[in-house]
Amino acid sequence: MRRFFTPLQFVLAGLVALFAVPAGAAPGDDAHAAGMAAYNNGDTAGAAVAFERSCAEGSMQGCYDIGRLYDHGEGVMRDYEKAAGFYTRACDADIADSCNNLGFLYDFGRGVVRDQARAAVLYIKACDGGDPYGCASIGYLYDHGEGVALDRGKAAHYYGQACDGGRLKACYNLAGFLADGEGVAKDTTKALELFEKSCDGGVAPGCFNLAVTYHKGEEVGQDYARAVAYYDKALAIDPKLPSARQYRNLAQASLEQQTGSVAN
């Protein structure tokens, strides 16, 4: 089964809503709260000033957040070197998301000298700290032998953790391992469940693999109608998915021939 997944560059999905700062807040917390308020009001420049101040005052969450703004060029000029510096401070303080983002910079040599072995260490730290992006990223490195020795068993383990954490592309990758019995014991039923989960979450290749499985009738009963439905779902997500339309038309032709034969 075809797998895909590249380590994710952190996509700034929006900071959580501002919450009340308790009495006796730690140094930097007031500035960080001000940064949160500014960011949520669309004032990214003001947020950057506040986050940088909170970092200087000792808030590691502030260091992480100003790192993100430098990473993405929000409210400041994009500067990967500065982002790496702030991420390092936050990662050293066990901010898992920061370790993942720093790992990405090392993985692709942005603002730092490229070092995939260092990236792997950081991704593992992020994963161990509860960040599913880090689990997915280290899974990919083990899957492809980049920065670490190729180890499909470890890749499957980390993809599993990422999948449990909601990373649907990791679910798709793990499904491929289970379908092929690569790195894990072959389990067609579980593979189909994970392909379905990834497909329902908008991962077009997950839908495509389900379609091919029912089209060919390998490991499951051949079902042209289900195959066509999954091909259509894959194409609705990604109209340019390679070979999907061609296979869909073949399945449709087989379905029409089958239903025509039954009718006659």
N, C-alpha and C positions, 0 to 999 in steps of 0.2 A: 504494500500500500504506500502511496505517495505521502510524504510528510513535509511539512513546512513549519517554520517559525524562526524568526530572527530575534535576537535580543532586543527588547523594547526600549527605545529612547523614551524617557519619561514624558508623558503627555500631561500637561497641566490641566487637570480636570476641574479645577476650581477649589478654593480652600473652603474648609468647613465654616459654618456660620459662626459669627462672633459669639463667644460665651463670656459670662461674667468672670472676672478675675477674682479669685478668693482673697480674703484678707491674709496678709503676710505673704504675698506673692514673692516668688524668687526674683533675683536680679534679672532684668531684661524682660520680664513678663508684661509690664505695663507698655513698654515700647512695642512688644510683639502684638499685644492686643490692639494697639493703635494701627499697626500694620495690617492686621486682619480687617479692621473696620475700613481702612482706606482701600484695601484690595476689593472687598465686597461692594464698595461704592464705586468701583471702576477707576479709582485713582492709583494706578500701578506705580507711578513715579513716587507718590507719597508713601506707598507701601514699601517700596524699595528703601527709602530713607529710614523708615521706622524699623524694618527688619534688620538692616545693617547696624543700626544703633542697638537693637536688642541683642544682636550677636556679640557686639563689642562689650555689652554689659554682662554677658555670660549666658544668654539663652541659646541653647543648642538648636532648639526648634527655629529660632530666628536665623541661625547660621544656615540651616537647611533651606528655609524659605527664601533667603536672599540668594542662595546658590541656585535655586530653581529659576529665579527671575533673571539672573545673569545667564543661565543655561539657555533660556528661551527668549532673551531679549525683551522682557516685559518691564517697562518702566525704566530700563537702563539699556545701554548698548550691549548687545550680546558679547559675552566675553567668557569663553570656555575655561581659560586659565583661572580667572577669578572664581568661576563656578566650582572648579575642582578644589580650590583652596577652601572655600566655605563648606563644600560637601565633606572634605576630609575632616574638618573640625567636628562636624555633626556625626559623621560615621564613627570617629574615635570615641564619641560619647554614646555609641550604640543606637543611633537613629537609623533603623533598618532601611527605610526608603532612601536615605542619603547614601548608604553603602551601595545600593543598587545603581543609583544614578552615577556615582563616582565610578563604579565598575563599568558602566557603559562608556564613560569618557576614556577609560583605559583600554577598553575593548576596541574602540575605533580611533584612538589617538587624537582626541579632541581636547586641546588645552594641556595635554600631558604627552609624554612619549608613549607610543602604543606599547602595551604590555598585557597580552591576553592571560598570561599566568597570574598577574596581579588582579586582573579583572575577575578571574575565576575565584580567587580568595575572597574578593569583595562580594561577589554574587552569593557565595556560600554564607558569608556573614549576614547578608541581607535576608536570605532564605531562612536561616536559623533564627533570625529575629522576627520572623512572621510575615515577610514581604513576599507575596506570590510572584511578583515580577522577577525578583531575584532567583526564585526557584526555577521559573521558566527559562531564565537566561543561563543559569549554570547547567540546566538540562540540555539546552542547545549546545553548549560547549562540549559536554561529554558525548552528545550525539554525533558531533562532527570532529571530535578530537582537536579542538582549537584551544590552546592554552593548557590543556590537560590531555592525558592519554585517552584515546577513544574508549568508551565504556558504555555500552548500550544499557546495561543493567542499572548503572547509576543514572543514566539519562532518564530511563523509565521511572526510577524512584523520584527524581526531582520533577519530572513532568506530572507525576501523580500528585505531588504536593501542590504544584501550581494549579492543576485542574481543580483540586479540592478548594483552592483559594479563589476560584472563579475565573481563571485564565483559560478561556475556551479554546484557544489555539493549542495550548498545551494538552487539553483533553483530546484534541484531534491527533496530535503527535503520539500520545500514549495509545490511542486506539490503533494507530498503524503498527506499533510494536506488538500489541495484543493480537491483532489480525495475522501478523506474520510469525508470531512466536519468537520475536527478536528481543533479547535482553530480559524477557519474561516468558512464563509459560503461555502457550497459545490459548486464547480464550475468545472464540468468535462471538459468543453472546455478549460479553463485556465490551468487546470492540464495537459491536453494533450499537450498544447503549451509548458509548462515548461519541461515536460518529453522530448519532442522533442528537446528543446534547450539544455538540459543537455546531451542528447544522441549525438547530433551533436557536442558537445564539448568534447566527449570522456568519458562520464560517463556511463559505461556499464549497471548499474541497471536502468538508465533512458530508455535505449533501451529495456531492459527486460520488464519493466512495460508497455511500449507501446505494445510490442509483446503479453503479456498476455491479455491486454485489447482487442486487435483485435482478439485474439485466442478465448477468451470466449464470445466475443460479448456483454459484459455488458456495458451499457451506450453508446455504439457505435455499428454500424452494424458489424456483424461478418465478418472477412476478413482473411482467412487463408493465402493468398499470402502475405499480408502485415505483418501478424504475423511472417511468416517464414523469411521475409526480416529483420525484427527487431531482431529476435532471432540471425540471422546470424551476424548482426551488433554488437550485444552484445558480441557474442563469438569471433568476430574478435578483439574486444577491450580487452576482458578477457576470454580466452579459458577455464578457470577453474571456471567460474561463476556457482554457485550451481544451479542444476536443468535445466539450460538453454538448454543444449543439448538434454535432455530427452523431454522437452516440445517442442523443435524445431522439433524433430522427430515425435511427435504426431501431430503437426500442419501440417507437410509435408504429413503424411499419410492421414489426413483429406482432404487436398488439392487435393491429387491424387485421392482419392475416389470421391470427388466432381466433379473434371474435367472429371473423367472417366464416371460418371453418366450422365453428360451433353453430352459427346461424344456419349454415347449409346442412 
